[in-house]
Amino acid sequence: MKAAFRAWSACMARDGFDYTDPWQPNDNPEFQSLEANVREVATTTADVRCKREVNLVGIWASVEAAYQERKIGENADALQNVKAAIRVMLGNAARITDGR
């Protein structure tokens, strides 16, 4: 992610924007009004173009999915127990709502 953020930041810099990560434009106080100003539109346009250029969203999603898959594997037994408990609750709710 760090390399992808650096690539995005370098792309933004080519358009004259000094951001180190993609959260910074969102947090810019200048962009908090209800109507976008010219600089905000230019920043957003560059942001989207740079995200596409460096595949930031694809990289981010892949990294996040890998972390999630690892955590699922590490917690498989606990997750199976939760899944079983949910099945019981849904079964009980179905019986109650069906009047059985």
Backbone torsions as a table, in degrees:
resi	resn	phi	psi	omega
1	MET	NA	-38.1	-179.5
2	LYS	-59.6	-42.6	179.3
3	ALA	-65.4	-40.4	179.0
4	ALA	-65.8	-40.6	176.6
5	PHE	-63.3	-41.1	178.7
6	ARG	-63.1	-41.4	179.1
7	ALA	-64.6	-42.9	177.2
8	TRP	-61.7	-45.4	-179.8
9	SER	-61.0	-42.0	178.5
10	ALA	-64.5	-40.3	176.7
11	CYS	-62.0	-45.6	179.0
12	MET	-62.3	-39.1	-179.6
13	ALA	-61.9	-34.3	178.5
14	ARG	-61.6	-24.9	177.0
15	ASP	-97.9	8.7	175.7
16	GLY	88.9	16.1	-179.6
17	PHE	-108.2	135.2	-176.2
18	ASP	-109.5	83.7	178.0
19	TYR	-127.5	137.9	179.5
20	THR	-94.1	-20.1	177.4
21	ASP	-147.6	159.4	-174.7
22	PRO	-71.1	-5.1	176.0
23	TRP	-80.7	-27.5	-173.5
24	GLN	-59.8	-43.0	178.0
25	PRO	-60.9	-36.7	179.0
26	ASN	-62.7	-32.1	-175.3
27	ASP	-91.8	1.5	-177.5
28	ASN	-67.6	118.6	-178.8
29	PRO	-59.5	-26.4	179.3
30	GLU	-63.4	-22.9	-174.7
31	PHE	-104.5	25.5	-175.2
32	GLN	-100.2	2.7	179.8
33	SER	-80.7	170.1	-178.2
34	LEU	-72.7	-23.8	-179.8
35	GLU	-114.7	135.3	-179.9
36	ALA	-75.4	134.5	174.9
37	ASN	-90.9	176.4	-175.8
38	VAL	-60.2	-41.9	-179.1
39	ARG	-66.4	-38.7	178.8
40	GLU	-64.3	-42.2	178.3
41	VAL	-63.4	-43.3	178.9
42	ALA	-63.7	-40.8	179.3
43	THR	-64.5	-45.4	-179.6
44	THR	-63.8	-41.5	178.9
45	THR	-61.3	-45.9	178.2
46	ALA	-65.4	-40.6	179.9
47	ASP	-58.0	-50.5	-179.0
48	VAL	-63.8	-44.5	179.8
49	ARG	-61.4	-43.5	-179.2
50	CYS	-68.1	-39.2	176.8
51	LYS	-59.9	-41.5	177.7
52	ARG	-67.9	-44.7	-176.3
53	GLU	-59.3	-39.7	-177.0
54	VAL	-101.1	4.0	-179.1
55	ASN	57.3	39.7	-176.2
56	LEU	-60.2	-43.8	-177.7
57	VAL	-65.7	-41.6	178.6
58	GLY	-63.8	-43.8	178.7
59	ILE	-64.0	-46.9	-178.4
60	TRP	-59.6	-46.3	-179.6
61	ALA	-63.8	-40.0	179.7
62	SER	-65.4	-43.6	179.6
63	VAL	-64.9	-45.9	180.0
64	GLU	-62.6	-42.3	178.9
65	ALA	-62.6	-39.4	178.8
66	ALA	-62.9	-42.8	177.0
67	TYR	-62.3	-43.1	-179.5
68	GLN	-64.2	-43.8	178.3
69	GLU	-61.0	-40.5	178.5
70	ARG	-63.2	-44.5	-180.0
71	LYS	-66.0	-36.7	176.4
72	ILE	-61.3	-44.6	178.5
73	GLY	-63.4	-41.7	-179.7
74	GLU	-67.1	-25.1	-174.5
75	ASN	-119.1	26.5	-175.1
76	ALA	-57.5	-44.8	-178.8
77	ASP	-62.7	-46.6	180.0
78	ALA	-63.3	-39.7	179.4
79	LEU	-66.9	-36.0	176.0
80	GLN	-64.4	-38.8	177.6
81	ASN	-64.0	-41.8	178.0
82	VAL	-63.8	-44.1	179.6
83	LYS	-59.6	-42.8	178.8
84	ALA	-64.8	-41.1	179.5
85	ALA	-64.9	-39.0	178.1
86	ILE	-64.6	-40.8	177.3
87	ARG	-58.6	-43.8	178.9
88	VAL	-62.8	-45.9	-179.7
89	MET	-62.1	-42.6	179.1
90	LEU	-65.3	-39.4	176.7
91	GLY	-62.6	-45.3	178.0
92	ASN	-62.1	-42.9	179.6
93	ALA	-64.3	-39.9	178.3
94	ALA	-62.9	-42.8	179.5
95	ARG	-64.0	-40.7	-179.3
96	ILE	-66.9	-45.5	-177.1
97	THR	-74.9	-21.8	175.9
98	ASP	-85.3	-4.6	179.0
99	GLY	76.9	23.5	-179.1
100	ARG	-91.2	NA	NA
